[in-house]
Amino acid sequence: MMKPRSVKFLFAMFICFVLALPAGIAEAATTITSNQTGTQDGYDYELWKDSGNTSMTLNSGGTFSAQWSNINNALFRKGKKFDSTKTYSQLGNISITYNATFNPGGNSYLCVYGWTKDPLVEYYIVDNWGTYRPTGTFKGTFSVDGGTYDIYETTRVNQPSIIGTATFKQYWSVRQTKRTGGTISVSEHFKKWESLGMPMGKMYEVALTIEGYQSSGSADITSHTLTIGGGGGGGTPGTAAKTEAESMTKGGQYTSAISSPFNGVALYANNDLVKYTQNFTTGTHSFSLRGASSNSNMAKVDLKIGGVTKGTFYFGGSSPAVYTISNVSHGTGNQEIQLVCTSDDGTWDAYLDYLEIN
C-alpha cells in the first residue's frame, strides 16, 4: 500500500495541479469531405480539391487520414500557416517527424509542402510518391536525415496560387529512395536551396501533406510532430514539439489506449510504457507531460531518455493536469524517450495525453 503523506504535502501538490490545468482538451476526430481550412490541437489543416471525391479525418495533434478517388487535384495537409512577415531563419529551426501508411494508387506525393511570398514560391520535400516521380531542371543533390534528395526547379506560368493567378517558381527536394517515416529537417532544405540560387521568401505555410493528381488512393498519418524554434538542423525540439501518447510505441503487459478523460494511453502496471525516438541537437530541454491518475491516489510516471531515468511526473487526481520536469540534461542525436510506470502499488493507474518538449 502507498505510505500516507502529510496534509501539508498533499495541499501543496493540490495547489500545483490546479495552477497547471490546461486551457482545453484535445478535440475529437472530425471528418471533412469538401474544401475547408481550420485549426485543431494547435495545427492548421486544409483540404483542397478542384474536383472528385475526397475525405479527410482530422485526428489528434498533427495526425490525419485521407482518401480520394476520381480527382483531378487534391491536397490534404496539417501544419502551420504564418502571416508572411518572417523568413524561415527568423522563425527558427523547422523540422517534422512523422510516420505514415501510404497507398497512392496512381500519381500522388507524401511530402512537406508550403508557400513563401516575396518571392512567391511553392515548395515540396517529397519522401514518397506513386506512379510519377517529380522532376524539373536539375540543381544538385543533398544528403540529410539518412537519405539523399535530388533538387529540381520548375516554373508555373499563369497558374492558381495563394495570391491568385500568377507566375511563380516551384522548388523540389525528391528523396532518391522512398520512405514512410522519419525526420525531415525542413530548414536544412531551405538553406540548401538558397545556396543553389533558389531564394526563399517570407513564410506563408509549412505542412505535412498528401497530394493526389488524377488518381485514387489513401494515406494515414499515424504520428506527426512539427517543431518550430530552437537552433540548428536535425529536428531540434522547439515551441511546438508535442507528441501524442497514442502515437508512441506501446510496451509492457497491460498498456492500452483510452478515450476518457482524453484520447491517450493508460499504464496499468509496472513496466508498462510508451516510447518514441527524438533527434536532439542540443543537450538540455524541459519536458511537460499532460496526464491524470485513475482516482484520487497519486500516479507516478518516470521519464527515461537513452535508458537513464531523468525524473518523475506526478498526477494527484483524476482531473487532467500538466507536470513539467525542467532543465533535463540528455544526449544529442537520436535518443529514445520512454514514459514508464515503475512504482505501481495497485492503487492507481496513470493516464497519458501528450508529451511536450521545450
Number of C-alpha atoms within 10 A of each C-alpha: 7 12 5 7 8 8 9 9 9 14 10 10 15 15 10 15 19 13 10 15 14 12 6 8 12 17 14 13 13 12 13 15 16 17 14 11 13 10 13 18 17 15 20 19 23 21 22 17 22 12 14 16 16 24 17 24 17 24 22 25 23 28 26 26 21 25 20 27 19 15 18 15 18 23 22 27 30 31 26 21 17 15 10 15 14 16 15 21 15 11 15 19 23 28 25 26 22 19 18 19 15 22 16 24 16 16 19 28 26 28 24 23 24 21 25 24 20 12 13 22 25 23 22 25 26 25 22 21 26 19 12 11 14 19 14 13 12 12 17 13 15 17 13 15 14 8 13 15 21 19 25 21 17 15 15 14 11 11 11 12 15 13 8 9 11 13 14 17 17 17 25 26 28 24 24 16 11 14 17 14 18 17 21 26 22 23 21 20 22 20 15 17 22 11 10 11 9 18 18 22 18 22 25 22 20 26 24 28 26 29 24 29 20 16 21 21 21 20 20 19 26 19 22 27 24 29 26 23 21 18 16 16 21 25 32 28 28 21 15 17 23 24 23 24 26 21 22 21 12 22 17 16 13 15 20 18 16 15 11 11 16 18 23 23 26 28 29 21 21 18 18 22 26 24 19 16 18 21 18 20 17 16 13 15 17 13 20 18 26 23 31 28 24 21 16 14 15 20 26 24 27 19 21 19 22 14 11 13 14 14 16 17 19 22 28 22 20 19 16 24 24 23 21 18 16 14 12 13 13 17 14 14 16 14 17 15 19 24 28 24 24 15 14 20 12 11 14 20 23 27 30 28 26 23 19 19 21 19
